[in-house]
Amino acid sequence: MTDTPPSIAICPGSYDPITNGHLDVIARAAHIFDEVVVAVVNVSVRKNPPLFGIEERLAFIAEATAGMGNVRAEPFDVLVVDFARRCGAKAIVKGLRAISDFEYEFEMNQLNRIQAPDVDTLYVMASPQYSFLSSSGVKELATFGGTIDGLVPPRVATRLTEELTRRS
């Protein structure tokens, strides 16, 4: 009998901050793979600087996924496929909410396949209650005093409110 290596996937993103939609995708990936690494990008070329530092984003994720024994969070600042290989992952798991997500993710998938044909990308359709949810939307709601309860973990909601109050 041969031992098969564990199946490992990464779930990359900025997670600034992590939302309940992110957690839904992570939990679903955790049911499919032996191990899930939540890959938190520490350098972003397409977005504004993060509201929360890398250590705080990692702490939010660790707290929110504490009940998921096969999930851990790590920062990365290289190509996502290089990070996947470094972790021993053969899969990148991403959530899709709408057609606009598909267009961007399709392009990224094609570029990643050129770089690393051995790393597949799997897409999980957003659960209906999270199909509209994004970190930027949550930040905008919080900025203008909207209710974010139920959209993000409780600790994130508290810190987001504190941070946005401090900055205004």
N, C-alpha and C positions, 0 to 999 in steps of 0.2 A: 504494500500500500504506500503510495507517495503522498507526501504532504503538499497541499496546494498553498501557494502564497496567499495572504489575505488580499481581498479586493479593496483597493483604496481609491477614493475620489476626492477631488478638491472642489470647493464651492468658492470661487473668487469674487471679490467685490471690494468696494471702499467701506461699506458698512458704516456710513457717517450720517446718522446712526443706524444700527441694526433695527429692522422693523419686524413685526409679526409675520409679514409676508416672507421675509428672508428666513425666519425661523421655520416656517412651514416647508419651504424648499429643503432646508438643511435636515429637518426631521424626516422628510420623505426619502432623502438620499441616505440617511442613516439606517433606514429599513432595508435598503437595497444593497448597500456596501458594508463590508466588515469595518471599515474605518473611513471617516470623513474629516478632512482637514479644511477648516474654514480659513481661506487664504485672504488675508486683509492687506490690500495694496497700501504700501507706505509711500509711494510716489505715483502721482497721477498726472498724465499729460493732457487729459481731456476735460478736467473739471477744475473748479475753484479749489483753493486750499481747504482741507477738511476743517469742520467746526471743532471736532474732538481729535486730540492727539492719538497716536497709534496705541499707546499703552492703555488709554481709557477705552478705546474701541475694542481692544482685545479683552479687557476686563468685562465690558458689557456682554460680549459674546460668551465668555467663560461662565458668567453668572446665568445667562439665559439658557445655556445648553448644559448646565450642570447635571440635569437628569438624563442626559444622553451619553451613556458610557463610552460610546465609540466615536465621539466628536471632540476635536480639539481645534483651537485657533492659533494661527501663526502669521506673522507679518511676512510680506515678500516685496522685493523691489527689482525683480527681473522679469523676463518674459514669462507669462503664465504657464506656457508649456515647459519651460525650463524648471519652474518651481514644481510643476506636476511630476516631472522626471525625478527631481531631487527628493520628493516625498515617496517615490515609488508608485505614483498614481497612474493609472491607464485611462482615467476618465475625468473630465471637467463637467460638473453639473451646474446648470444655470436655469433660472426661472424665466418664463416668458409671460408677459402680461397682455401685450397688444401687438398689432401689426408693426408699430414703430419699433418695438423691441426686436421683432424678428429681423427687420432690415439691418439693424446694427449687428445683431448676433450672427446673422448669416455671413456678413463681411468678416467679422472676427473669426468665425469658424474656418472660413476659407484660408485666411492668413495663417491661422494656427496649424491647419493641416499641411500647409507647405513647410512650415518649420518643424513639425513633429507628426508625421503620419501615424505614428504608433500611439498617439494620445487622442482618444475620441471625445467629442463633446455631446453630452446628453441634455436635452431640454425637458423641463418639467413645466407643464402649464400651470399658471397661478390658480390656486383655489379661488372660487368665485368671490369670497369675501375679501380677498386681497388683490384682486385683478386691477385695482386702481391705485394701489399703495406704492409709494416711493419715498426714499429718504428725503429727497428735495421737497416733495409735497408735504411731508410731516414737518419739516423745518419751516416751510412757509406758513402752514397752519399755526404752529407754535409762535411764530414771530408776530402774528396778528391776533393772538389770544384765542385761537380755535381749540377745540377739544381734541386731544391726541390720545386719550385713554383708549385702550383696546387696539391701538395702531402700533404701539411699541411696548416693550417690557416696562413695568412700573419704574424701575431705576433709571431707565433711559428717559422716560417722560419727566421725571423729577430733574435730572441733570440738564436736559434740553431747556426746560423752563428757566432754570437757574442761569444757564449760560447765555441765553438770549436776553434775559432781564439785565444781566451784568453788562452786556454789550450795548444795550440801548440807552 
